[in-house]
Amino acid sequence: MSTQATVLSISLPTTMTRAIDRIAKSTDQNRSELVRHALRDYILDLEEDRKRFIEAYQATRHEPLITHAELKKRLRLT
């Protein structure tokens, strides 16, 4: 199975490029592999965060709102 790819051109600070090169070399990857893996992990983390937020919202959306004072009172009890 072939994988389609799109070439992206981005500008990075020199210090970041040096860090990428160091990490890529120490992990036996090229720049593209390293950045691809980092972006994949970042995207997966964002999707997981979004999923957890939606689940938390749906679980609590029917609960009544509380005042700031009530929230402080509840937090002291835990």
Secondary structure as UniProt FT lines:
FT   HELIX           14..26
FT   TURN            27..28
FT   HELIX           31..60
FT   TURN            61..62
FT   HELIX           68..77
//
